[in-house]
Amino acid sequence: MDCIFCKIIKGEIPSARVYEDEDMIVIRDIAPQAKYHYLAIPKKHFADVTEMTEEDAVLVGRMLRKIGDIAASLGLEGGFRLVSNKGADAMQSVPHLHIHILGGEKLSDKMC
């Protein structure tokens, strides 16, 4: 598989990991759109929310819960925004589900 996120997960491509567990990694986004911009990436590959199985949905639920648990350690005490793009019209650049975590400052209301 030629997926950049799968390569990052395997350690074939270096990344600025800020969190890792059995389900996911959280890395710093290389083109931040906010003061703090992270990507939560499941270790299991599936392209987007439309390709999730029931098991994958449970995995994503665990990821969301963990994001809440680690938010303060990521500098997101004042709140954060979660975004997951699907497809070309939404500007999904990597076909491996990932969740953008943005915060650390007052965010624009133009993206919600």
Secondary structure, DSSP 8 states (H G I E B T S, - for coil): ---HHHHHHHTSS---EEEE-SSEEEEE-SS-SSSEEEEEEESS---SGGG--HHHHHHHHHHHHHHHHHTGGGT-TT-EEEE---SGGGT--SSS--EEEEESS---GGG-
